[in-house]
């Protein structure tokens, strides 16, 4: 199966889960979850939110940021992966001077 994100319309989401600013994303959704390449510009955040039915896997392609998962702070840099497991809560903040670019995979289970 090939997913061509170049053919998926980019959407801008303002205040993701109560966060600040706008996130740019393209989303593929299937029966088992979602794949979402997304960009958080400087200072943009996704506020604390729960994942009651899914794992949320965030691979950092570029930039720097911070995730807080169940009270534990994690530094995000290119090549790292933040995982919020089913039943946990997390937030993400771009703390850098450039875009924080993530490939997010949501696995329903």
Order of alpha helices (4+ residues) and beta strands (2+ residues): beta-beta-beta-beta-beta-beta-beta-beta-beta-beta
